[in-house]
Amino acid sequence: MSSHSLTPPFYLPIDNMEDYMKKRTFALILSLAGFMSLNAATVSVLVVEAGLPPGYGCSSSAEVWESGMMDAFFDAGHIVSNAPCMQILNAAGVLPAEVNGDFDQARIGGVDFLVLVVINYKEESVESTKEVVIRVFNVDTGDLLYETKIAARVWRSTDEEFFDAKQQAGKLVPQLSRKG
């Protein structure tokens, strides 16, 4: 019989305690990383501008809202992506028809949640008063999970607008933690 046979309590000889501790620590770190990734949702942010003249191009407000949202979700530990900014004439309905293709792409890409930010301009100018509507959809079911409206206003600076966007996104983080 060998001196290294496995008998209860299954003693395994450890020749180098330092290597053993390194391997054990590495295994612990991997298991923690795996556990943490179970709580991370995949979130896609789509900004839609409504009410601007055709061909205007996406405004700095669209970029500010997209960046603010993405920053907050990333800071909360979620996996974040975005779709290109889109302009439509009228954001009718909860999910405008123009967004259906992006919604389907999110589903194909394995996204858990789609955050739709609709910036409604009151006049055909980026300097005009705007109302912002934020909706969170479960991509698998298509259900609207959350909606909030920020009253029409004009921000004094992009920093102020960015802060508001990030603050609003922070309110959404608990909604993104509830998969399914």
Steps between C-alpha positions, in 0.01 A plus 500: 500500500628844406572760764282747306182293481181688556334379813254685710535787582661523152831646598681660207867566555596865462863534402509878479262690727567833321385358163198344667396834652549681166279246323239518773497881490473496121206257519328723755545807280360315198197381692432851631530644149256238378256582777523873431437451129177318582363828633614708202234577243572582138351841429468677166434874490318655204444875475225623267445867420154606390382830362811624319503568126610204283871468434602710798733238651514397863544782749740536788206429732468153349868433568472638854199281587659193346829557687326572830289187478788279395728635775249429775424148379868418456580638846229270640680199347283437196617415151405797285462556126329757286330539167557802277291807580184519293279785390131460436225749428264387773562263790149357506430198714696334776743343250510704177489285184837636389662333802376146424814409305725607786284304744535187285878551477517527879310171533732326251803642683391357835419833663293478819365855510449778247500852640323732259563871554265720295586869480192691384580847369220753535620702199708400200824610666754326725504810719127467568339368813504123509319231690686175567319168531690195623360150457652167605397186313567136574634389162397134538136571579463844343340625822531864602650484850543867582418840358576850621459844347719797569299818454581727210792726578821655372825404676751778568799283406589158369648420842164567665322289237756219540451504878122473453541213253730307732272567797197370307696191395592439863129473577471227236778279637268308741272420204795344315587276791175308464561267208195319376 
